[in-house]
Amino acid sequence: GDKFKVLYYGTYHPLQGIEYIIEAAKRLESYEDIEFELVGKGPEYNKILRLYNELKPRNIRFIDWIPYEELPNEIANAHICLGGHFSDIGKAKRVIAGKTFQFIAMKKPVIVGDNPANRELFENGKNALMCEMASTDALAEAILELRNNEPLRAKIAEEGYKVFRNNCTPKLIGSQIKRVITELVNK
């Protein structure tokens, strides 16, 4: 289509920091080609809707939910994907969002929060774009950077996919778990 699609999906938990996505969308609404698609529902959904109704960004489309088997089509149609987590609560700093693995497995450029967990696998500007957590400005700037730089989007998508293939496939993770269990049993 003629829109630059920014995709986020999740279950609206506090660690996801969806309020920063809403605020970033508001900051970017003058860019008429940018469209945010937020998929999901959960505990903070009503809070997020109140913020949305207060700010009234014109560039967000909410979808309550998409069946899991249809999610790859949404990811495939996105220009960039928001992996998160974007809040600054403790757990958000200690985990890599599961959706991030799905995005890189589909060779999509991702924006993630700059935290110790994400830094275990990702390098800013190489295989993901990292932004300061709990920062609307940083998230909006990261989105614009990827919108304005197609070669960077392609590089991040390709290198992110390599991270997945080299570190995150079920076979690789299974062999790591097997090794750890074998070491524990043989102690």
MIMIMAR-622312 format. One record per residue (C-alpha): residue number from 1; residue in one letter; x, y, z. Coordinates in steps of 0.1 Angstrom, whole numbers. Example, Ala and Ser with C-alpha at 12.3 -4.5 7.8 and 13.67 -1.06 7.14 Angstrom:
2
+-----+-----+-------+-------+-------+
:   n : res :     X :     Y :     Z :
+-----+-----+-------+-------+-------+
:   1 :   A :   123 :   -45 :    78 :
:   2 :   S :   137 :   -11 :    71 :
+-----+-----+-------+-------+-------+
***
This chain:
187
+-----+-----+-------+-------+-------+
:   n : res :     X :     Y :     Z :
+-----+-----+-------+-------+-------+
:   1 :   G :     0 :     0 :     0 :
:   2 :   D :     9 :    37 :     1 :
:   3 :   K :    13 :    37 :    39 :
:   4 :   F :    44 :    30 :    59 :
:   5 :   K :    31 :     5 :    83 :
:   6 :   V :    45 :     3 :   119 :
:   7 :   L :    32 :   -29 :   136 :
:   8 :   Y :    29 :   -37 :   173 :
:   9 :   Y :    10 :   -65 :   188 :
:  10 :   G :     7 :   -75 :   224 :
:  11 :   T :   -14 :   -82 :   254 :
:  12 :   Y :   -14 :   -47 :   269 :
:  13 :   H :     7 :   -54 :   300 :
:  14 :   P :    25 :   -26 :   318 :
:  15 :   L :    60 :   -37 :   308 :
:  16 :   Q :    51 :   -33 :   271 :
:  17 :   G :    49 :     5 :   273 :
:  18 :   I :    22 :     9 :   248 :
:  19 :   E :    16 :    45 :   260 :
:  20 :   Y :    49 :    54 :   244 :
:  21 :   I :    37 :    40 :   211 :
:  22 :   I :     5 :    61 :   213 :
:  23 :   E :    25 :    92 :   221 :
:  24 :   A :    51 :    85 :   194 :
:  25 :   A :    22 :    81 :   169 :
:  26 :   K :     9 :   115 :   180 :
:  27 :   R :    43 :   131 :   174 :
:  28 :   L :    45 :   115 :   140 :
:  29 :   E :    10 :   122 :   128 :
:  30 :   S :    22 :   150 :   105 :
:  31 :   Y :    39 :   123 :    84 :
:  32 :   E :     8 :   113 :    65 :
:  33 :   D :    24 :    81 :    51 :
:  34 :   I :    30 :    66 :    86 :
:  35 :   E :     3 :    43 :    99 :
:  36 :   F :     5 :    25 :   132 :
:  37 :   E :   -13 :    -8 :   136 :
:  38 :   L :   -18 :   -20 :   172 :
:  39 :   V :   -31 :   -55 :   176 :
:  40 :   G :   -42 :   -70 :   208 :
:  41 :   K :   -61 :   -65 :   240 :
:  42 :   G :   -53 :   -69 :   277 :
:  43 :   P :   -52 :   -54 :   312 :
:  44 :   E :   -41 :   -19 :   301 :
:  45 :   Y :   -63 :   -17 :   270 :
:  46 :   N :   -88 :     7 :   285 :
:  47 :   K :   -60 :    29 :   299 :
:  48 :   I :   -44 :    30 :   265 :
:  49 :   L :   -78 :    39 :   248 :
:  50 :   R :   -82 :    68 :   273 :
:  51 :   L :   -48 :    81 :   263 :
:  52 :   Y :   -57 :    76 :   226 :
:  53 :   N :   -90 :    95 :   231 :
:  54 :   E :   -71 :   123 :   249 :
:  55 :   L :   -44 :   127 :   223 :
:  56 :   K :   -65 :   118 :   192 :
:  57 :   P :   -37 :   107 :   169 :
:  58 :   R :   -50 :   102 :   134 :
:  59 :   N :   -25 :    76 :   124 :
:  60 :   I :   -34 :    46 :   146 :
:  61 :   R :   -55 :    16 :   137 :
:  62 :   F :   -66 :    -7 :   166 :
:  63 :   I :   -73 :   -44 :   159 :
:  64 :   D :   -86 :   -63 :   189 :
:  65 :   W :   -70 :   -95 :   179 :
:  66 :   I :   -58 :  -116 :   150 :
:  67 :   P :   -59 :  -154 :   150 :
:  68 :   Y :   -24 :  -166 :   156 :
:  69 :   E :   -22 :  -184 :   122 :
:  70 :   E :   -30 :  -150 :   105 :
:  71 :   L :    -4 :  -130 :   124 :
:  72 :   P :    24 :  -138 :    99 :
:  73 :   N :     5 :  -120 :    72 :
:  74 :   E :     3 :   -89 :    94 :
:  75 :   I :    40 :   -91 :   101 :
:  76 :   A :    48 :   -96 :    64 :
:  77 :   N :    28 :   -65 :    55 :
:  78 :   A :    46 :   -43 :    80 :
:  79 :   H :    75 :   -20 :    71 :
:  80 :   I :    89 :   -21 :   106 :
:  81 :   C :    79 :   -40 :   138 :
:  82 :   L :    80 :   -28 :   174 :
:  83 :   G :    95 :   -55 :   195 :
:  84 :   G :    97 :   -36 :   227 :
:  85 :   H :    96 :   -36 :   256 :
:  86 :   F :    93 :     2 :   259 :
:  87 :   S :    85 :     8 :   296 :
:  88 :   D :   112 :    12 :   321 :
:  89 :   I :    98 :   -12 :   348 :
:  90 :   G :   122 :   -39 :   360 :
:  91 :   K :   110 :   -69 :   341 :
:  92 :   A :   110 :   -49 :   308 :
:  93 :   K :   147 :   -45 :   312 :
:  94 :   R :   154 :   -82 :   319 :
:  95 :   V :   136 :   -99 :   290 :
:  96 :   I :   135 :  -100 :   252 :
:  97 :   A :    99 :   -98 :   240 :
:  98 :   G :    88 :  -131 :   224 :
:  99 :   K :    74 :  -111 :   195 :
: 100 :   T :   109 :   -99 :   187 :
: 101 :   F :   119 :  -134 :   178 :
: 102 :   Q :    89 :  -138 :   155 :
: 103 :   F :    98 :  -105 :   138 :
: 104 :   I :   134 :  -114 :   132 :
: 105 :   A :   125 :  -149 :   121 :
: 106 :   M :   104 :  -133 :    94 :
: 107 :   K :   133 :  -110 :    84 :
: 108 :   K :   116 :   -78 :    95 :
: 109 :   P :   134 :   -47 :   108 :
: 110 :   V :   127 :   -43 :   145 :
: 111 :   I :   129 :   -15 :   171 :
: 112 :   V :   136 :   -27 :   206 :
: 113 :   G :   141 :   -11 :   240 :
: 114 :   D :   178 :    -5 :   248 :
: 115 :   N :   181 :   -29 :   278 :
: 116 :   P :   206 :   -55 :   290 :
: 117 :   A :   185 :   -84 :   277 :
: 118 :   N :   182 :   -71 :   242 :
: 119 :   R :   219 :   -63 :   242 :
: 120 :   E :   227 :  -100 :   247 :
: 121 :   L :   216 :  -107 :   211 :
: 122 :   F :   213 :   -74 :   194 :
: 123 :   E :   236 :   -46 :   183 :
: 124 :   N :   221 :   -12 :   177 :
: 125 :   G :   221 :    -2 :   141 :
: 126 :   K :   233 :   -36 :   130 :
: 127 :   N :   205 :   -61 :   136 :
: 128 :   A :   180 :   -40 :   155 :
: 129 :   L :   174 :    -4 :   162 :
: 130 :   M :   175 :     2 :   199 :
: 131 :   C :   158 :    32 :   216 :
: 132 :   E :   159 :    45 :   251 :
: 133 :   M :   132 :    29 :   272 :
: 134 :   A :   103 :    50 :   284 :
: 135 :   S :   111 :    77 :   259 :
: 136 :   T :    85 :    88 :   234 :
: 137 :   D :   110 :   110 :   216 :
: 138 :   A :   135 :    81 :   212 :
: 139 :   L :   108 :    58 :   199 :
: 140 :   A :    95 :    84 :   174 :
: 141 :   E :   131 :    92 :   162 :
: 142 :   A :   138 :    55 :   157 :
: 143 :   I :   107 :    51 :   136 :
: 144 :   L :   116 :    81 :   115 :
: 145 :   E :   152 :    68 :   111 :
: 146 :   L :   140 :    35 :    97 :
: 147 :   R :   113 :    52 :    76 :
: 148 :   N :   138 :    75 :    60 :
: 149 :   N :   166 :    49 :    55 :
: 150 :   E :   156 :    19 :    34 :
: 151 :   P :   191 :     5 :    32 :
: 152 :   L :   193 :     5 :    70 :
: 153 :   R :   159 :   -13 :    72 :
: 154 :   A :   171 :   -39 :    48 :
: 155 :   K :   204 :   -43 :    67 :
: 156 :   I :   186 :   -47 :   101 :
: 157 :   A :   162 :   -72 :    86 :
: 158 :   E :   189 :   -93 :    71 :
: 159 :   E :   212 :   -92 :   101 :
: 160 :   G :   183 :   -98 :   125 :
: 161 :   Y :   174 :  -129 :   106 :
: 162 :   K :   210 :  -141 :   109 :
: 163 :   V :   208 :  -136 :   147 :
: 164 :   F :   177 :  -158 :   146 :
: 165 :   R :   193 :  -185 :   124 :
: 166 :   N :   225 :  -185 :   144 :
: 167 :   N :   211 :  -183 :   180 :
: 168 :   C :   173 :  -187 :   182 :
: 169 :   T :   160 :  -217 :   163 :
: 170 :   P :   143 :  -244 :   182 :
: 171 :   K :   170 :  -269 :   173 :
: 172 :   L :   198 :  -246 :   187 :
: 173 :   I :   179 :  -238 :   218 :
: 174 :   G :   170 :  -275 :   223 :
: 175 :   S :   207 :  -285 :   221 :
: 176 :   Q :   216 :  -258 :   246 :
: 177 :   I :   190 :  -271 :   270 :
: 178 :   K :   201 :  -306 :   265 :
: 179 :   R :   237 :  -297 :   272 :
: 180 :   V :   228 :  -279 :   304 :
: 181 :   I :   206 :  -308 :   316 :
: 182 :   T :   234 :  -333 :   308 :
: 183 :   E :   259 :  -312 :   328 :
: 184 :   L :   236 :  -310 :   358 :
: 185 :   V :   228 :  -347 :   357 :
: 186 :   N :   265 :  -356 :   355 :
: 187 :   K :   276 :  -335 :   385 :
+-----+-----+-------+-------+-------+
***
